[in-house]
């Protein structure tokens, strides 16, 4: 069974190809969105489990922040367990790193 990766990309089609190429693998099913809210709706209403979220750093910061804040608000359990990866632009050698998530407001701080 393929693992589903949700990618939030920039609206520019020129940036999509190099980024999706990094994850081209028969083990992955890549679902791409340019809208933060459409990506969130997919996460909340898709029957297949999503295995990770990939945010490209070419996506405007406002779009990424909207997605992350709405995701944490509307699906806190999924937000706390699903890996979220940040993908740097191909000129930066396509580095992928995991985002650290701040605890939700209801979590105790140690």
N, C-alpha and C positions, 0 to 999 in steps of 0.2 A: 504494500500500500504506500502511495506517495505521501510525503509530508507536505502539508500546505504552508507556504510562506506568504504572508500578506506584505506587500511592499507599497509604501506611500512615496510616490515619485513627483518630480516637478512636472508642470504642465508642458514643458518643452520636450517634444519627442526626441530631440537630439540627445538628451541626457539619459533616456530610458535604455537604449541598447547596451551601452557599456556596463551599466549597473546590473541589468538582468542577466547579462552574459556571465558575470561573476558567480551567479547561482544556478547556471544552466547545468542540470544534472538530472538523470532519470529518476532519482529518488525524491525530487522536489516537484511540487505543483505550485507555480508562482501565480498569485492573483495580485494584479496591480491596480492602484487607484491614484487619482490626482486630487481627489476631494477627501478631506479629513473626515467629514460626516458620512460620506458614502462608505469609506473604509470601516468606520465604526459600526454602521448598520450591518455590513457584511459580517463582522465579528459577532455581533449580537444575535443575528438571525440565521447564520449558516449552520446546517446540520453537521457538516464535516468539521472535525476539530482543526484549529489552526495551531501550528507548532511553534511559530515565532513571527514577530513583526519586524520588518526591516524599514528603517527610516533613512532616506538618502539625505545627506547634508546639503544637497542642492535645492531641496524643498525649502521654501521660505520659513524662517523661524516661527512666524505667526501661525502658519499651517501646522507645523509640528507641535507647537504648544497647545493649539486648539485640540488637536487629536489626543495628545497625552492627557490634558485636563478633563476632556469629556469622557475619555476611556476610563480614567480613574474614578470619575463621578458616577458614570452609568453602569460600570461593571467592575466594582472594586475587587471582587474575588478573582476574576479573570486577570485583571491588571496586576495583581500581586503575584500571580503564578506564571504568566506567559512571558517568555524572554523577549526583550525589546532590544534590537541591535541597531547601531548607528553605522551607516556605510558612508565612508568618505568618498569624495569624487575620484574618478579614475586617475587624474593627474597626481593624486596623493597615493598612488599605488593601490587604490581600492582597499584600504584597511577597513576591517569590520571590528567594532568593539561593542560590548554590552553596556547599556545605559544603567546607571544605578538609580534606583527609584527611592524617592523620599517616602517615609512612612505616611500613611493616610492620617488625617487629623484625629481619628479615633484610636490609633495605635499608641501604646505606651512608648516613651522614649527612654532608652537605657543610658 
